[in-house]
Amino acid sequence: YPWGAYAAGWGTSFSNPLVSGTVAMMLGKNGSCTFAQVPTAVRQAQWISDPQVGSGRLDTLKALTYCAKH
C-alpha cells in the first residue's frame, strides 16, 4: 500500500486475486492438489466471528498443507 501503510480490503474484487493465486500454487508445478481437492482445501479458512467478513480469512498455508495431508 502507498507510503508503507496498511489498509483493509474486502469483497469479491479484492478476494478474487488472492484466492486465484492460492489455487495456482495448489495446482502448480510443485503443488500437491487435485482439482477435486481445491474447494475443500480453500475452505480451510481462519474463522472470524464477524458477519461482515463472510466465511473467514483465506489461509493459504492451511490450503496448501491440506492437499499434502489428504
N, C-alpha and C positions, 0 to 999 in steps of 0.2 A: 504494500500500500504506500502511497506517496509519503515522503519525509520520514520513512521508517516507522510509521504508525500502524496500528491495528484497526480493523473495522469488522463489524458483523455483517453477515450476508445470509440470505435465506431465499427460499422459493426455488422453482424448477430451473430458472435461468442460471441461478448460482450453483445449484446442486448438480446439474447435468454433467458439466465437465469433470467434476470431482468423481462422480460415480463412473463415468465413462473411462476415466484414467485408471481407476481401480480395476475395472473389468479388463481393460487392456493388459494390465500387469498380471492378472489372474490367468489370462488366456495366452499371454505372450510366449516367447521362445523358451523361457525358463519357468513358466507358470505350470502349476500342477492341477489346474481345474479343468473340468469338462464343461461344456455348455449347460448340461443339466444341473451342475452344482452351483452355477453362478447365482441364481436368485436366492438360494438359501444362504450362501456364503455372504452376500451383500447384506442380508438381513441380520447379520451378526453385529448389529449397531449397539452403540453405547446408549442405553435408555436414559432419557431425560424426562422427568415428570413435569413437563410444561406443555399444555395443549397447543401452544402457539408454535412449537418447533416440530410438529408432526410425530414421526415414529422414533426419532432419536438422531444421534450423530453418527455419521459414517465412520466406521473403524476399519481402515484399510488393512492394518496388521491382522486384526481378527479375521477379516475376509480372506486374506492370503493364507493364513495358517489353518483356516477351516478346511480348505481343499487338501492341504498336506496331511491332515489327520483323517480325512474321510475318503 
